[in-house]
């Protein structure tokens, strides 16, 4: 058995054990999942990024603090390890959707259709399309679409004008980046929703939705407006070629709607929270999509889909090791911090926040974004703040407002921080420093969007 096959098998064991625990509340299954997770982490020595290793060391240090200071460290550490396993399961479950997506002709046709649209329609279509694809492909949508943009944006397509080629590259890359950053806001299966809802058990998706969807619309419109105003808009020589049909994008939207509907139906039928339903619905949707692609091989494609999944699982999961460790360690740290913090003492020390009311949501949004500029992953910040802020019971600061502001701060971090994976990927494709993309290319958008989003959180009230 190869190392990648062993790691994939351990992650599969973590996923199955965690799902059993979440659905039937079986502590033994949770324990087995934690053991499999620990074994998986031991196999990663020498394979992790600096951030992932750093988070594991911080987690180890805080574990020692919990053993020393907490009155009942055993249950606290067990539950924190369960949070680590939950987020590892989340990455695996949603990652399975990438396998049929990468092999799909529909996905390739959608990408080509979006990139070949006229300049006036290119930004909204590319931005919305990358948001939809980001729900399934996650960070993979940046690699896929950025490569397609670089391939299609030739000097010949710009009629020999190098400045037009550079302007098109900048505008299409920004549309891609902003659209990808919207995916955590518009998707009920997104990682932002999972982090917030799992950290705030009293909040439901339907309470978050008005805030985050309104903010997503605002971000999209501001991005489109800034794109139109900052241009440029060079005259385009007529090619006599009609814009390609958007029908493939419509078919993909229907496919995505079917998977999301499956998740909501599972949540209603099994009476579980939405993040748990997403962990069940995403693998089922991925397997069904894979079987449909192989339906001509007989047996409704089920046997062929199972073989393909077994063969490709190590290849699919190997690149997610850093994502699993960063997200899982952040969840582990957040749970330990909430358990170790004396909420009463903290509330007494932060009484001045009571006078700020809803302004605290704006400050939380900005804190997530600002800390990302110095390399603190939004996953860590959101996990900690989602666990601590609701416990302060600040008047005028409803938990759904807190959760929504943290998710929007996460989206802004993805669009601005030169240290995020999304910005580094675009920098690699364009050859432009990530600081230039985040601060100069995207500066006008951020300066316009942030005050408007602050106003949105101060004025919007839904059920509060």
N, C-alpha and C positions, 0 to 999 in steps of 0.2 A: 504494500500500500504506500503510495507516495505521500509526501508531507501535505500537499494541497488536498488530497483525497481524505486524509485523516482529519484535517481542520474542517473540511466541509461536513464530514460525518459528525464531528463534535458539535458544530453549529446546528446541524439538523436535530441532534439530540436536545440541545438547549431549546430550540424552537418548539419541538413537540412537547417537552416537559412543561415549558412555560405556558403553552396554550392550554394544556390539561389543567394546570393550576388556576389559570385565569377564568376558565369556564366553569369548573366544578369545585374550585377552592380547595385543592388538595395540597397540603403542606409537603407531603412526601415527594410529589412531583416537582414542587418548587425546589426542594433540596437536591433532587437528582439533576435538575437543570443547572443549579449553582455549581455542583461538582463538575459537570461537563464544561461549564463556562470556565472554571478555574483551570481545568486541564487544557482547554483551548488557549488561554492566555499564556500558559507555560510554553506552548509550542511556538509562540510569536517572538521569542527572544532573538534580537538582531534584525527583526523585520518591521519595526515600528518607526514612525516619524518622531521627531524631537518633541512635538506637542503631545502626542499620545504617550510617550514615555514619561514626560513631565507630569501629565495628569495621573498616571499610575503611581508615581512616587508621592505625589500630593495625597492621593487616596490612601496609600499605605501609611503616611504620616498621620492623617486624620483618623485612621483606624486605631492607631496606637493611642491617640488622644481620647477616643471613645472608650477604649478599654480602661483607661486611667480615670476618666472623669465621670462617665455615665453610670447611673445606678444599676441599670440593667442592659449591659452592652450586647449580650447575646441576641435578644430579639431585634434590637436596633440594627446590628450588623447583618443579621439574616434578611431583614426587610430591605436594607440598602443593597445587598447583593441581589435580591430579587428584582430591584429596580434596574440594576445593571443587566440582568438577564432579559428583562422586558424590552429594553432598548436594543439589545443585540438581536432579539427576536423581531423587532420592528424593522431593523435594517435588512434582515434576511427575508422576511415576508414580502416587503415592498420590492426588494431587489429581484425577486423571482419574476416580476413583471418585465424586467429588462430583456429576458431571454426571448420571448416571442416578439417583443418590440424590435430588437436588433435584427431579427430575421424577417421582418414584415415588409412586403412590397408596398403595402399601404403607407407605412411610415416614410419610406423613401419618396413615394409620389407626393406625399404631403409636403415634405421639405422642398422638393423641386418646385412645387406649385407656389409656395409662399415666397421663395427667393426670386421667382421670375415675374412677380407682380409689378405693375407700373410704380414709379417712385411715390406718387401721391397716396397709394394704398399699401406700400410696402411696410411702413412702420407699424400701423395697427395690426395688420395681418401677421407679421413676424413676431410682434410682441405677444399677441394673444396665442399664437400657435406655440411659441416656446413655453408659455405658461401652461398650456394644456399638456404638451409633451413632457414638461418638467415634473408633472404629477406622477408619471410612470417611469421616466428615465432618470429622474433626479439630476445629478451633476452630469450624467452622460449626455443630456441634451446639449450642453455647451460644447462638448467635444464633437458631437455629430453635426450640429448646425454651424459651428465656427469653421469646421473643415469644408462644409458645403459652401459657405460664404466666400472663403478664400479661393475655392475652385471656380466659382461663378463670377467673381468680381475681377475680371481680367482687364488688361489695358485695352484690348480690342473692344470689349463691351462698353468701355468709356470713350470710344472713338479716339483713342490715342491720347487722351487728356489725363495726365498723371494726377493732377489735383482733383479731378472728378473721381478717379479711382480711390484716392485717399479719403475723400469726403463720404463716398458710399460705404467704404469699409467702416469708418467711424460711426455712421448713422445706423448701419445694420448691426454692428456689434453692440451698440448701446440699446437698440431695440431688443436684441437677444438677451442682454444682461438684465434689463428691467423686466422683461417678460418672465424670465426664469425666477427672478426675485419675487414675483407675484404668486408663484406656485404654492408656497407655504401658506399664503393667505386665503386663496380661493379653494383649496382642496381640503375636504374633511378627512382625507387620509394622510395629510402632510405631517412631517415631523414636528412642525411648530404646534399643531393641534395636539399631537400626542404628548409633547412635553408639558404644555399648559394644562391640558385636561387631566393628565396623570398626577400633576403636582397640585391641582386644585380640584379635588373630588366633588365639590359642591357646584361646579360650573358645568353646564351642558353646551354642546355645540350650537344649539339654536340660540343661546344667549350670546355667544361670541359672534355669530354670523353677521348680525346687522352692523356691528362695529368694524369687523375686519373686511367684509365685502365692500362697505362704503369707503373704507380707506383704500382698498385695492382699486376701485373705480377712480378715486381721486388721483392716485399714483399714475394710473394708465392715462388719464386725460391730461395731466400735467406733462407727462413724458411726451405725449403726442404733440401738445402745444409747443413745447420747447423745441422738439424736432422740427416742426414747421417754421418756427420763428428764427432758429439759428441756421437752418438750411445747410449749405446753399442749394439753389434750385437751378442747375444748369439746363439750358435747352437740350432736349433729346431729339436726335434725328430719327424720323419715323422709320421703323423697320418693317412695317407691314405685317407684323406678327401679333396676333391677339394674345391677351393675357391668358395664362392657363386657367382651367376651371378650378374652383375651390371645393368641388364635390368631394375629393379625397379627404380634405380637412373636415368636412361635415360628417363623413362616415366615421372618421376617427373620433370626433366629438360624441357620436352616438355610442361607439364602443366604450369610451370612457364613462359616459353616462350610465351604461349598463353595469359596469364594474362598481361605480359609486352606489347605484341603486341596490346592487347585491349587498354591499356593506351595510346600508341602512336597513335592509330587510333582515339581515342576520342580527343586527342590534335589536330590532323589534321582536324577532322570533325567539332569540335566546335570552332576551332581557339583560343584555350586557351593554357596557358603555361603548361609545363609538370607537375609541382607539383599539379596544379588544376585538370589535367586529371587523375593523380594518385588518388586523392580524390574521383573521380567518378568511375574509373576503378576497384579499390580494392574492394569496396562493391559489385559491379556487379559480379566480378570474384568470390568473396566469396559465394555469393548467388547461382550462377550457379554451383559451385563445390558442395555446400551443396545439391542442388536439384538433381544433378547427383547421389550422394550417396543415395538418397531416391527415385530414379526414379521408383522402384518396388512398391511403395505405391500408384501409380496412379497419374494422373494429371501432368505427367512429373516431379513429385517430388516437384512442386512449392509450393503447399499448405503445404505439410509436412515440407519443408524447412522454410517457413514462420513461422510455429508454433514452430519449433525448435529454430529459431533465437529469437523469442519473449520470449520463456521460458528460454533460456540460456544467454540472453543479460546482465542481472545483474551480473551473475557469471563471464562473460567474461570481463566486464568493471570495476568491483570493484577493481581488483589489479592494474589498470592503473592510479589510482588517483595521486600518486606521480609523475609518468612520465608526466602526463598532466600538473600538476602545475609547475614542474621544466622546462619543455620545453616551456610552454606558458609564464611563468614569464620571462624566458630568452629572448623570442621574444619581450615581452612588454618592458623590460629594454633596449634592443638593439635599439628599435625604438625611445624610449624617449631620449636615449643618443645621437643618431644621430641628433635628432631634437633640442637638447639643446646645442650641441657643435657648437662653432663658427668655421666653417671649414677653413675660411681664416686665422684666428689667429693660429689655430692648424697647418696648413700647413707652416706658417711662423716659428713656433717654432720647427718644425721637418724638416727643410730644409736639415739637414745632411743626412736624409734618401735618398735624391735624388742621392747622390754619391754612394749609395750601389746598386742601380738598382735592378736586379733580386735577389740579396742576401736578400732583404726584404722578399721574399717568403720563403726562408729558415728560416729566423728569426721568421716569423709568424708561420710556422710549429712547430718549437721548442718551441715557447711561449705557444701554445695550449697544447703541451705535458707536458712541465715543470709545468705550473700552475695546471694541473690535478693532479700532484704528491702531492700538498698541499690541495687538496679537491675542487678546483674550477672546476666545471663541464665544459667539452668541449663545451657543448651547449651554455653556457654563453659567453665563450671566442670567439667562432666562430661567434656568432651573433653580438657581438660588433665589432670585427675586420672586418667582412664582410661589415658592415655598414660604417666604418670609413676609412679603407685603400683606397678603390677606390676613395673616395672624395679628397684624397691628390694628385692624378694625378701624381704619381712618374714615371719618364721616365724609360722605360725598364721593368715596372711592369704592364703587361696587366691584366685586371680584371679576365680573366679565369685562369691565373697563380695564382693569389691571392686565388681565390675560391678553386682551386685544392690543393694548399699547406695547406689550412686550413682543408680540408677534410682528407688529409693524416695525419696531426697532430692529428686530432681526432682519426683516426685509431691507431696511435702509442700510444695515451693516453689509449685506451681500452686495449692495450697489455702490458702496463707497470705500470699504476697507481694502487697502492694497495687500493685506495678508490673508484674505479669504481664498479658498480654493477656486471659487468662481472667477475672481479677478486674476489669479495666477494663470488659469487656463487661457483666458482671453489675451493676456500678455504674451503667452507662449505662441499663440497663433498669429498675433499682429506684429510682434517684435517691438511693441510699445511698452514702456515701463508701467507697472500696475499703478504706481502713484499718479502718473499722467492720466490714465484711464479713469481712476476714481475721483480725482480732484479737479483736473482741467476739463476733460471730456464731459464729465458728469456734474461739474460744479454748478452750472446754471440751473440744472434740474433740481439738485439738492437744495439750493438756496430758495427755490420757489416752493418745492414740495413740503419741506419741513415746517415752515410757519402755517401752511394750510392744514397739514395733518394735526398740528398742535391745536388749531382752532376746531378741527373736527372732534377731537377728544374732549375739548372743553364745552362744546355746545351740544353734541349728540347725547341723547338720553333715550335708552330703550329699556323700559321695564324697571327703571330705577327711581 
